[in-house]
């Protein structure tokens, strides 16, 4: 594997006479070193796909083992992408030992500059206590790019990477275990549900985003997850508790999205949601609460698990029923909303209609939900 390095990086590596080699663009990366908020950041861009990997907070000692750090960063990002282990191993084996060469190609150097700009734009995604900036790398590598100044073709670097890896290994790049979930919005008078496939390596934050897209929520409010154990014969006494389960299961864990939640009393064990994966907290019974004012509660049922899902992000399968608009006032408010919207002679009809349009409310359309998933996940 050849790492074409800028002059600044070569100086840091103390390489006086870098190699002058040519490597297949699949096994060739360009690398640049720059400083952001007094922390040294290394940006790698693969020559063929333009995939970006970011390392943050490098110290003097790290440059003495930079080859192994780069190797591990590539290995980690492949795992995070959901690349099949055999495909990842095939790429790294064929790439061979990391060597450093001088960066001379102007277009590749220009890509490094653009990648550094995206790091600055998305710097809020930087994890201060981690060298491998996985979320940031994933985000930048999903920014659509043009193949060249004279080209009219646009691509997503992550999708180009998958093609490269399939060509190298002769196998499908993406393969993982995933759960098939049926999620039902708890409404007394309406039937509203969605079915999703979610990789088990996904975080609960990713599941939250998938549920937002599935039901047309806009992310205006806080959310949380509850997980359940055995049935509790006394559960009816806790009907007003946010962790109450209508089938009588007892809540054993509350996963929260906001640190302020820890300041409020709760007789259920609490954990922060950030970084927790579905595989860390497998469940049979769970609930997703959104908007603690309108109190939308979604019951999550695991319908099955597949071992060979050829994707790396949640996908929408099907569903039924119109979800309420944001801030409608709970189920009672939703009933009133539907009544007024159905009666053009009601004096409040026009006001409700304009409010619904301003809230981007729309009736359930599976094609629109699929488009929303495509926009949210790639």
N, C-alpha and C positions, 0 to 999 in steps of 0.2 A: 504494500500500500504506500503510495507516494503522497506526501503532504507538501504542497507548494507553499512556501512561507514568505511572508513579506519581510522586508529588511528589518523592521523593528522586532519581529519575532525571532529572526535568525540571530540578531544581536543578543537577545535575551537567552537564546539557546547556546550562545557562544560557538556558533558554527562559522568558521572563517571561510571555508571553501565548500559551499553546499553542492550537492549533486546536480548534474545537468542531465536529467533523464526524462523520458516520456513514458507514461503509463496509460493503460486503458482508462478512459474517463469514468468507468464504473468503479475502478479501484483508485481513483485519483481525487484528492480534495485540495482546496485552497484554504489557507488559514491566515488570520490576521489577529494582532494583539492591540488592544486599546484600553484606555482607562475611563471608567464611569463611576462617579461618586467615590473617587480615590480607590477603587477596586479594579484589579486587572481582569480583563475579560478576553477570552479566546473565542473567536468565531470560526467555525469550519463550514465550508460550503462544498458539497460534492459536485464535481465537474459535470457529470452527466445529468443528474436530476435537479440540481440546485437545492437539494435538501440542506437545511441549516441545523447545526448543533452548537450549543452555547455552553461554555464552561466559565464559571464566575469565581472571583476571589482567589486567583492563583498566587501562590507565594514563591519566593526565590527558589526554595527547595523543590517545588513542583516541576520546575522546568528541567530538572535532572532526570525525571522519570516521565516526561511528557508523552513519550510514545505509549507507555502503558496506560496513562490517564486517557488518552484519546481512544485507545482500543476499548477500554471499559466504558467510555461514554457512548461509543457506537453500539456496543453490545447492549447497554441499558436502554438506549432509545429504541433499538429494534424490539426489545421486549415490551416497552411501553406502547409501541405501535401495534402490538399484537402479531408480530412476525413469528411464524412457526419456528420453533427451536432448531429444527433440521435445516431450514432455509438460512437462518442467521449463522449457524455453524459453517455451512457451505461457503457463504460469502467471506467470512473472516478467515477461513482456511485458504481460500483461493487468493485473497488479498495479500496474504503473506506478511512478513515483517514490515513494520513502519519505517520508512526512510524520509528524510527531509531534503527538499530541493528548493531552489530559488523560484519565487513567483515572478514570471515575466509576461504572461498573457494579460493584455490590458482589459479585455472583456471580463475575465475571471476576477481580476483585481477590482473592477467596477462592481461586480456582484458582491464582493466582500464589503465594499463601502455601503452598498444598499442594505446588506444584512445588518451591519452595525447601526444603521439608521433605524431599522425595525427594532433592534434591541432597545434603543433609546425611547422609541415610541411606546413599546410595551414593557417598559422597565418596572411597572407596577407588578408584573408577573414574576419578578426576580425573587427567588427564595434565598434569603440572606444567609442561611446556615447550610447551604448545599452548594457543592461545586457543580454538579450536573444539573443544569437548568432545564429539566424535562418539560414542564408546562410551557415555558417560553419557547423552547425549540419546536415543540408541537405546533404552537400557534403561528410562529413565523413561517414554518414549512407548509402552512395551509393558506398562505397569501398567494393569490393567483399572480402569475408572472408571464411576460411575453418571452418567447423563445429567443428572440433577437430583434435588433432594431429594424431589420428589413422583413421580419416575419409577421404574419397576421395571426399566428397560432398562439393561444394562451393555454397554460397548463398549471396544475397544482403540483408542487415539488413532491409532496408525500405520495401522490398517485404515480408519479414517474419513478419514484424509488421502488415501489412495489413491482413495477414492470421490470426494473433492473434486476431485482432479487429473483424474480421468477425466471428470467433469462439465464442468470448465473446458476441457479439450482435445478432448474427444470421442474419445479414444484410450485403449487399455489402458495403465494407469500403469506397470506393472512389465514390464520387458523387458531381458534381458541374455544374454550368452554363458555357457554352462554346460557342464561336463564330465559325461559319464555314466561312472561308475566302478563296476567290479566289484572288491570287496575280499574276499580269501580269507584266512582264518585258517590259518596253516601248521600243520597237524596230520597226522601220518602215518596214523592209523587212522580219521579222521573227516573228513567233507566239510562245512565250515561257511563260507558266504559270504553277502555282502550286496551289493545293487546300489543305488547312490545317484545323485542328480543334485545337483551342487554348482556354484553360480555361480563363474566364474573370478575375480570380484572378492572372493570370500570369503578370509579369512585362513586360514592353516594351523591357527591356534587354533580357528577355527570348524569346520574339517574334523576336528580332534581330537575336538571335542564331538559331532560327528555320528557318528563312529566309536564313541565311547563309548555313545551311544544305540542305535546299530545292533546292537552285540554285547552289550549289557546290562552293560557294565563300569560301575563306580561311581566312577571317578576317584580311587581310593585311592593310586595310584602314579604315578611319573614316566613320561614318554613321549618319543619322538623320532621324527624322520623321516629316512630315507636316500633319496638320489637317485642314479641310476646312469647310466653312460655305455656305452661299448662292452664287449663280452664280454672277459673276461680268462682266458686259458688256465691261469693259475696260481691261479685263485680257490679251488680245492679246498684249497689250503694254508691258507686263511684261514677255514675252515669255522666256527671258534669266534668269529670277529669278529662283533660285532652288526650290522655292515653287510654281512655275507655274503649273496649272492643265490643261491638254489638253481639258477637258470638260467645262472649264470656271468657275470652283468654286474658290472662293476667300480664300487664306490661312489666318487662324486666329491664329494658334499656331505652333511653331517650337520646337520640343523636341530634344535636342542635347546630344551627348554622351561625349563631351569633353569640359572642362571648357574654353579652349582657344576660343571657338566659341563666347563667350560673348564679346570678344574684337573686333569683326568685326561688322560693322553696318548692321542692318537688320530692315526693317520696319514692321516685323511680331513679335509678342510677343514670347519670348523665355523662355524655362524652361529646367532644367537639367533632363535627362532621369532617373537617378538612383532612384530606389525605386518606380517609378510611374507604376501603374497597368492599365490594359485595362479597368477595372471597374471604375478607377478614371477619365479616359478620353475616354468615349465611343464615337464612331465616325460612321458616315455614309460614309464619304469620307476621305481617308488618302493616304499618299504616303511615301515610304521608299526609301531614297537615299543612295547609297553606292559607295564609291570611287569617290571623288569629281573631280578627274582627268578624268577618263574614263566616269564618270557621268552616272552610272547605276541607273535608276529611276524605281521603282516598284509601280504600282497602286494597292491599297488594297480595295477590295470590300467585304462587309459583305453580305453573301448569306443567313444567317439565324442564329438563336440562339437556342441551345438545353438546357433544364433545368436539364437533368439527364445524363450528360456525365460521364461515369465511368472511368475516368482517372484524372491525376493531372499534366499533362504536354502536350505540343503540340504534335500532331501526324500528319503524312503525309497521305493524302488520294490518290491523283492522280495528274497528270500533263501532260504536253506536251511540246516538243521542247527542243533543246540543248541550255543550257546557255553558254555564252562565257567564255573563260578562263580569269584568272586574268591578269591585265596589258596588255591586247591585244591592247589597244588604242581606246577604244570606239567602236561604231557600225561600223564605217568605217574601223578601224583596224581589226574588227572581219570578215568583208567581205573579206578583203585581206587575212586573216589567212585561211579562208575556201577555197578560190581560190587556194592558194599555196598548201594546204594540199591535195586537190583533183587532183593536177597535179604532178605526180611523176617525170615528166621530167623537172619541174621547177628547176632552179639552187639553189633556196632557200628552196626546199622541205625538204631536210634532216635537215637543220638547224632549220626549223620550227618544224619538227617532234620531234627532240631532246628537243627543248624548251618546247613543249607541254608536253612531258613526264616528264621533270623536274618540270613543274608547276602542275603536278598531274591532268592534264586536262583529262576529260572523257566525252563521250556523255551521254545524259540522259538515265538513267536506273532506273525505279521505285524501283526495288529491292535494288539497291545501295543506293538510297535516304532513303528508309525505314531502312536499316542497319545504315546509318548515324544518323538517328533520334534515333535509339535504343542506339547507342554509346553516343550520346549527352545528352539524357534524359532517366531517369529511374524512 
